[in-house]
């Protein structure tokens, strides 16, 4: 067990739930932080509480290490953004070749705010679910971006932080497998039943992989990964 303490960027989605389990499996104390930035899929803020409740109830080895949950109001980020995640508009590609679900600066702000909180709380590790394997091309999800920001934030705060991204080189099928490896069927069930990833905030439809609209980019990635995982050797 690593004696260090970690802060997990926890949205309540599949990726951040898996990252939370990854951190709880490694670190002596794990706290969580969520951000309200006026996101269209605000139901994820409810999902956060539900997932945390289930983790505490169903995983007795992890529960004692799961510390405080923090919520940060970043509504100014939503006010600055004109995207399909912060406005009721159709999801489509922009002229820049990125989906209009890209919120400029979101992960840069999240990691910086998380590090500021970690500084106050005495936490050395910041864990995020960024990934550049199965992703929508967001530039602030890239490994180079996270590493560069880790250096800048550590220098700017005068304290060495480590930004961990356990999903960076995993596709969505491997992310499902990681959840099973960490917490077995119980964690897979928590991810499917209680986490929320759909960009539209739709929880009216339940698929094998969880709730969602089934057609937005987040749902399509999640569903495709689930299908590949179930078809892989050892999948159920």
Buried (B, 14 or more C-beta within 10 A) or exposed (E): EEEEBBBBBBBBBBBBBBBBBBBBBBBEBBBBBBBBBBBBBEBBBBBBBBBBEBBEEBBEEBEEBBBEBBEBEBEEBBEBBEBBBBEEEEBEEEEEEBBBBBBBEBBBBBBBBBBBBBBEBEBBBBBBBBBBEBBBEBBBBBEEBBEEBBEBBBEEBEEEBEBBBBBBEBBBBBBBBBBBBBBEEBBBBBBBEBBBBBBBBBBEEEBEBBBBBBBBBBBBBBBBBBBBBEEEEEBE
